Amino acid sequence: CVSFVRRSFWYENSMVFAVFLVIGSYTGFYISADAAPARVTLAFLCFLMVLNNISGVFATLPPVPSSGSRIWLVDFLFGTTVINFLCLVEYGMVSYAKHQQFKQRHTERYSTENSIELGGMPVVQE
């Protein structure tokens, strides 16, 4: 008699790969904010690899009726994609905050260099 055994080894590898990519993307938080190319490259490559992983899973899954049934592996991989995308968004927020901090320091330094204290009130020199 013929017996069929279903092996989900490829799908398990896909999950482990996705977890490693989330961990790799998370390590970008420990890279200095001044090293922008390294942070962006790490986050973006992890994001693209997870997207490639999802497309590979979709290519091997059999057709599933869309009558409300959900596939937990697809949900899991979608969650890892969201986490990796949030790492990219975090870089944008850090970059914006550093730019605002630089701008504030520059304007404070410029205003203190061009003013003197007279009677407790700053007066701009011309």
N, C-alpha and C positions, 0 to 999 in steps of 0.2 A: 504494500500500500504506500501511497505517497503522503509524506507529511511536510507541511510548510512551517518554517520557523521564521518569525519576523525578528530581524536584528535592527536595532535602532542605534547602532554604534555611530553612524555618521551624524545623527541628530544629537547624540550626547557630546560628540566632539565639537559640534557647532555651538552648543551651550558653553562648554568649557572655553572655547575660543572667544566667545562673546564676553565671558567673565574676565578673561585675561585682558581683553581690550578695554574694558571699563577700568580695571586696575591700572593699566598703562595710561589711560587718559587721566585718571585720578592723580597719578604721580606728577602731572603737569602743575598741580597746585604747589608743589615743593620746589619748582624751578623759579628762580628770581623773576620778578615782574619786569626787570630791565632786559631780560633775555627774551624779547618778544618773538623772534623767529623760531626759537626752540619750542616755546609754548604753543604757538600756532601750529607748527608742523606736527607736534605730538598729538594735539587735540584733533586736528583735521584728518590726519592719517588714520587714527583710531575710528573716527566717525565714518570715513569712507570704507574702512575694512568691515565695520559692522553692517553697513548698507550692502556691501558685496556678499556678506554672509547671509543676510536676509534674502537677497535675490537667489542665491544658491539653494536655500531651503525651499523657497517658493517653486523653483524649477523642479525639485524632486518630489514635492508633495503631490499626492493624487488629487484630482478635483473633489472639492468638498462643497456640498450644497450650502448656499448662503442663507439658510432658513434659521438664522440666529445661533448656529453652532459656532463655537470659538475653538481655536487651536491654541493650546497653552504655550507651545513652542514659539509661535508667531507673536503672541502677547509678550512673552519673555524677551524675545529679540527686539521687539518694538520698545520695550522698557529700556534696554541697554542703549538703543539708538537715542532715546530721549536724554538719558544720562550723559552720553557723549556730546550731544548737541548743547546741553547745558554747560559743559566744560568750555565749549567755544563761546557761548554767551558770557560766561564768567570772564574770559580773557577780554572781551569787549568792555565789560564794566570796569575791570582793573585798569585797562588802558585809558579809558575815559577819566577815571579818578586820578590817575597819575598825571594826565594832561592838565586837569583842573588844578591839581596841587602845584605843578610847575608854573602854571599861569598865575596863581595866587602869589607864589614866592617871588616871581619876576615883578609883578606890579607892586608888591610891598617893598622890595629892594629899590625899585625905581623911585617910589614916592619918598622913601627915607633918604635917598641920595640927593634929591632935589629940594629938600625942605630943611629948615633949621628951627630950633625951639626958641621962641621969644616970648617970655612971660607965660609959659605953659601952653602956648598955641603954636602949631606948626605954620610956618610961613614959607611959601614957595619962592625960591630964588629964581631970578631971571638973568 
